[in-house]
Amino acid sequence: MIEIDQLSLKARACVLCEDLPLGPKPLFKVDEQAKILIVGQAPGRKTHEAGRPFLDASGVRLREWLGVSDEVFYNDPRIGILPMGFCFPGTGKGGDLPPRAECAPAWRRSFLAGMPSVELTLVIGKYARDWHLPDRKNESITQTVSDWKALAPDVIPMPHPSPRNNRWLKQNPWFEIDVLPILRERVRRALS
């Protein structure tokens, strides 16, 4: 098994998607000590430009949901961030394009094997759900997230924290009422 540091160096030099509008710039945060794994879809334009995952409005909300500071989120090796696509895929009519299909098959299994201590996986959005919970591919995100108790305590499916999901959050207040307190407690325990 390749060490995660070596794997990270190789992945940061990846050019599988050299035709991307802003070019390849793999963004992820991994460590063999990771206890919490955050699985999103792909970096947005702002995070691509900043060179840091979730350094945008989605990240602000995500850190609030988790109950962690910026310092902990970015610097604690027990928090890993492994999106389905490592690079900004570009923008389409409805927002950012989906993660590129080449990325996950090239890197995902090796990275997951290199983080044996993960005890909580946060599965954010459709693309992460389809990979990590393939038997739920035909469900809506609302169905998957509403059945979170069946997957907890090891996996918690979540909607994307993007401001584009404000409507979803208003229509589904149970997420903030029922899921977030449990999520924060699981995060607190994993980091204690």
Residue pairs with C-beta under 8 A, 6 or more apart in sequence:
1 113
1 114
2 110
2 114
3 32
3 114
4 30
4 31
4 32
4 111
4 114
4 115
7 30
7 107
7 110
7 111
7 114
8 28
8 30
11 26
11 28
11 86
11 107
11 111
12 26
14 24
14 26
14 86
14 103
14 106
14 107
15 24
16 24
16 100
16 102
16 103
16 106
17 24
17 87
17 89
17 100
17 102
17 103
18 24
20 87
20 88
20 89
20 90
20 100
21 88
21 90
21 91
22 45
22 48
22 49
22 88
22 90
24 87
25 43
25 48
25 51
25 87
25 88
26 86
26 87
27 43
27 47
27 48
27 51
27 52
27 53
27 83
27 86
27 87
28 53
28 81
28 82
28 83
28 86
28 111
29 53
29 74
29 79
29 80
29 81
29 82
30 80
30 81
30 82
30 111
30 114
30 115
31 77
31 78
31 80
31 115
32 114
32 115
32 116
32 117
33 77
33 78
33 117
34 77
34 78
34 79
34 80
34 115
34 117
34 118
35 78
35 79
35 117
35 118
35 119
35 120
35 190
35 191
36 78
36 79
36 80
36 118
36 119
36 120
36 121
36 122
36 187
36 190
36 191
37 80
37 81
37 82
37 112
37 115
37 118
37 120
37 121
37 122
38 54
38 62
38 79
38 80
38 81
38 82
38 122
38 124
39 82
39 83
39 84
39 121
39 122
39 123
39 124
39 128
39 131
39 132
40 53
40 54
40 81
40 83
40 84
40 124
40 125
40 128
40 160
41 83
41 84
41 85
41 96
41 98
41 99
41 124
41 125
41 126
41 127
41 128
41 160
42 83
42 84
42 85
42 86
42 87
42 88
42 89
42 96
42 98
42 99
42 100
42 103
42 127
43 53
43 83
43 85
43 86
43 87
43 88
44 56
44 58
44 88
44 96
45 88
45 91
45 96
46 55
46 56
47 53
47 54
47 55
47 56
47 59
47 88
48 87
48 88
50 56
52 74
53 59
53 81
53 83
54 62
54 63
54 73
54 81
57 162
57 163
58 160
58 161
58 162
58 163
59 73
59 161
61 161
61 162
61 163
62 124
62 161
63 69
63 70
63 73
65 158
65 161
65 180
65 183
65 184
66 73
66 183
66 184
66 187
67 184
67 187
67 188
68 76
68 79
68 187
68 191
72 79
72 191
73 79
76 191
78 190
78 191
79 191
80 115
80 118
82 108
82 111
82 112
83 99
83 128
84 99
84 103
84 104
84 108
84 127
84 128
84 131
85 98
85 99
85 100
85 103
85 104
85 127
86 103
86 107
87 100
87 103
88 96
89 96
89 97
89 98
89 99
89 100
90 96
90 97
91 97
95 164
98 127
99 127
104 131
108 131
112 118
119 154
119 190
120 153
120 154
120 155
120 156
120 186
120 187
120 190
121 132
121 154
121 155
121 156
122 155
122 156
122 158
122 183
123 129
123 132
123 133
123 155
123 156
123 157
123 158
124 157
124 158
124 159
124 160
124 161
125 141
125 158
125 159
125 160
126 141
129 136
129 137
129 141
129 144
129 157
130 137
132 155
133 144
133 151
133 155
133 157
136 143
136 144
136 157
141 157
141 159
141 168
142 159
142 168
142 172
144 157
145 157
145 158
145 159
145 172
145 175
145 179
146 172
146 174
147 157
148 156
148 157
148 179
151 157
152 182
152 186
153 186
156 179
156 182
156 183
156 186
158 175
158 179
158 183
159 165
159 168
159 169
159 172
159 175
169 175
169 176
